[in-house]
Amino acid sequence: MTTIERERHRVIGEARLLAGLDQDLQQHLLTHGPLPELTREDYVQLCEAVGLRGRGGAAFPVAVKLQDLPARGVEAVVVNGSESEPASRKDRLLLTRAPHLVLDGAVGLAHALRAPHVLIAVHDTAAATSLREALMERDDQLAIEVRDTPGRFVAGEARAVLSALEGGTAVPPGRRVLPTRRGYHRRPTFLSNVETFAQLAVLARLGSRGFSSTGLISEPGTQLLTIDGAVQRPGVIETPTGVPLNTVLQYAGAEPGPVLLGGYHGRWLPRTDGVMLQRPEVSAGIILALGSGTCPLGEVTRVAEWLRSQSAGQCGPCVFGLASLVDDFARLTIGDPQGWHDAHRHLGLVPGRGACAHPDGVARFLTSALEVFDDDVQLHLSGQGCGRPVLGVLGGAR
Ligand code: SF4
């Protein structure tokens, strides 16, 4: 296999997705065993039994998505490897170091659904190379294509990925339509995130009982988390579902301080005690520790500016609302009370009014910042500021 930059990874408990990295097909099959041939009904029953949810961000139940597909005529299985959250690295780790596991999940499901195409959308050269090399070792009796898609934040949205795969612009279309009804070339399509397919490959082999031997009763198994920010050991961690957040923070050597859960569409947590890492709250599995040496409002404003720049520019409430919010937060940071009032007003106007979830996610991120950093907000409004520089701890938003 090609030499690629190695993503740091660790495991708490049992390694499943991260068992057997950097293996060729023969080694991969020795580690995981052969992939059983399952029917569509088998997949539905397995996913229902373990409550498997998509591992992208929306945490949609996989069994429900499968049941929404028509009995015939599924056009494609699409692996969304765009991983557009800048802090997330788990999907890249799987694509570059366990490509056969991801391919197993996609191919096994495509055969069960009788879908003639498997499309894998990636925006990363190393991931594309790894997949193409893995495909040369396999004979899956399917049309499997690795396609390069743009790396912008909203380009990872499911409908934006489909548009890019069809040769269009990688932006969500104006209407909300489910890919299971109208997907690739307007035909029923099963689309999910990279980790979801790796989980399906593990589930197909272990069965529901074996899969449920670790993790929560409600959604058993393991999960991949990316941890970054003010931590000594950033990287990707595989843990049982439901692991305490403090265990992961300790493992990564996180500085004490606020934590953002779920990436830049996620929420700041008022405290970490008693928080269990489970879906939907954990979203795409991103944990960012802020530490105590940086200015929280400055960090949040910096990320808000980047999020504004990532708007696809086609919905007024998103284009103008996010620009206003960036301006509000910038004024608030220099102590302007009108900035605080305007931020609250605009945060009430933006959600639910775009063609995709981008404005809602930005509003969630900023609303929780105002709640959790209220002490800092008051210091800034008093005119003295918090006295800390903006270190750029929240990486990726550049
Ligand atoms: S809400 Fe924003 S990001 Fe989403 S489609 Fe509209 S303009 Fe693009």
Residues whose N, C-alpha, C, O or C-beta is under 5 A from the ligand:
A	BS01	SF4	V154 P172 Q310 S311 A312 G313 Q314 C315 C318 G354 A355 C356 H358 P359
